[in-house]
Amino acid sequence: MISLNELKKEKDLKGNVIVRNFPEKAENLVKKYKIGPSKDHFILFTQTINGYLAIKAKIIQYY
């Protein structure tokens, strides 16, 4: 999990964007954070009690 401020500092972001309980659309987030497509990496944007955050995830095994 990373905050949105930390996500802005990262370079060469890649992943499919998933949005749940977040005010912006996935297309806008891809442009804003310059996120490239990826086959097995995901970035989930969501809201918690403490504020907004992003979760980076990776598929390890395919079935």
C-alpha angles and dihedrals in degrees: 000000000000135000120246090249091057090047091056090057094054118098129210096021115188129180147095111276121232121185125199124167091349126129098227129068123245093246091056093048092052090055095041096051096029094236117181124210122267134183099220107016124088135187115202119199115201145147127245133180088271096051139269124337143166126229120204115209137176132199107235102180133024123210 
